[in-house]
Amino acid sequence: MARDGQFQGRWWPILLSLPQLLLIFLFFYWPVVIGLKWSFFLERPFGGSAEFVGLANFQRLFQDTEFYAAAGRSLVFMLTASAATVLFSFVLAVAADRKLRLSGFARNVLFWPQALAGASAGVVLSYLFNPATGVFSWLNTLSPGLWNPVLDGFDANILLNIAYMWGRIPIDFAILLAGLQAIPESYHQAAAVDGAGPWRRLLDLQLPLLTPQIFLCIVIEFNESFNQAFKLIESMTHGGPGNSTNQLVYKIFVDGFRGYDLSGSSTQSLILMLLFIFIVVAQFALLERRVNYAR
Amino acid sequence: MSTHEHAAASAISLKGVSKSYGSSEVIRDLSLDFAAGAFTVVLGPSGCGKSTLLRMIAGLESLGSGSVSIGGTPVEKLPPKDRGVAMVFQNYALYPHMTVLQNIGYGLKLKGVPRPERETMVRETAASLGLADLLARKPAELSGGQRQRVAIGRAIVRKPRVLLFDEPLSNLDAQLRTDMRLEISRLHRAIGATSVFVTHDQVEAMTLADRIVVMNQGRIEQSGTPEEIYHNPQTTFVAKFIGSPPMNLLEANVSNGVVCLGEASLLEAPCPNGSITLGVQPTALRLGSGSHTGAVSGIERLGREVVYHLETEHGRISAVAPEAKAGWNPGDAIRFDINTESLALFDPSGQRIAFPPT
């Protein structure tokens, strides 16, 4: 080791990062490569010789209306769930930052759902929102069938959004609250002397200074809601009722592991990945320009 | 000392003001009037409550008890924006996401001043502060001195009745601080608002103030013109705080109406017998001959004058001598005399003993 505490030699860094590289390669890049290959072959579900079919898998997919519908549902869920999560987290963070009564206690309570696995949250929430016995069952006494996520696709999607928000608010809340607390008290005081009341300061001071954290939250929520809704769908709605919650991530799983259409499933994964890369690039191109990094 | 009466200035009056944080009392039953249009410097060490006092005038800090009025109107229940005050903060507190133009104009915008008029006012203010070319910049692209000017611009553009300064120069280097002192002095004369300036730097206090209020532990130690504070400190605390180097405080004895420093009798004073504190200005020592001796322990050459730090049997004494008397070196023993005309006497509790000037 050199005196300045840095390792010398070309092989040390590679050797030390090898375990991590190996894992990423084995469980991320290699499946991507296999998936890419499978998209151009017809794979047999129980192994055996695959047959090269060119673009036939893509052709089949692009004629499948359920594929477009599932992709659309993924995009809509991404937008609604992300927007609602970031918005609610922002409201909660602003309230906690205002040092209202019990805000210290609320800060802790609000973070606890973060410790719960998504699938468990799904199970708990589907009981909680059960049409016959759950917290919204009284709606059905007003008008039968007003709240029934088991039969009504719209209600099922609301349930999915609520479950998603419930699990994701803690991390966004923590990020946004940290951002708000990093705004020096003297800015608030200067603005107060300048004539800005609390709401005006929220709009003119806190919101612009919080744009880096808001942007970060939107980026991670887009990713999470688009790619990770699987555990909630699997534990709560199984894509139903009537495919109304059958998002692309869930369809890929069902097609591949229930329908044994490995090639079709791989092709959809590939398209999902490309779609998401496009979303991330668009986010940075469109949103990041409005982010204020100066503090 | 003339006080600039000005239509736009308001007198500030604090009556019986107290403030505690938990069990620690920061301001203790303090009453103080700030004359309209005057420049008052509140001077004190950190933690003496001077910033809290300023924040209570601004409305950023609630009062424990007592009342504050500005221009005769009680304001203790009003939010900062309705008090007609503007404030310059120690760390500038410029809005980082706004340009200089937006920073200075933000208060006007909130007041509903239409954009063209607002821009004219901001440009005028910026020009008077030498910021005309920087209006499109953000605070991060400015130097410390420029940021301070923007902060001052933001405060004065609204033509406030009261201008509050919370140690605004302490983050600047020495040269800039001198420049900004002169600048603030000039602006005060031009604007005429009632100014309250909080600092721990006695040089700022001496150079800027019409009146200095010295604070210690939440109380007013002394209030008066810079000359009064310098020449006639009323407590040992003020004596130790003012002047560079400050007044020498020596333990002396009184017996039968005669003040003695060690063996030497200095002067006659109508005091009860016992120990007292003798205040000697560093300029009141005649070096070179006399009945006292001290060893030179340190020398500060300041150009026109030299400060000698002497170790004597009465403690450490600082003496200021003109440059012509700069012949001594560290370790030398010097004989000196004390000019008894400008001595101050303090009782054991630190209060000045009234003593007829000779």
Interface residues (C-beta under 8 A of the other chain):
Chain A: P184 S186 Y187 Q189 A190 A191 A192 V193 D194 G195 A196 G197 R200 D204 L205 P208 L209 N292 A294 R295
Chain B: R55 A58 G59 L60 P79 P80 K81 V85 A86 M87 F89 Q90 N91 A93 L94 Y95 P96 H97 Y106 G107 L110 K111 K138 P139 A140 R154
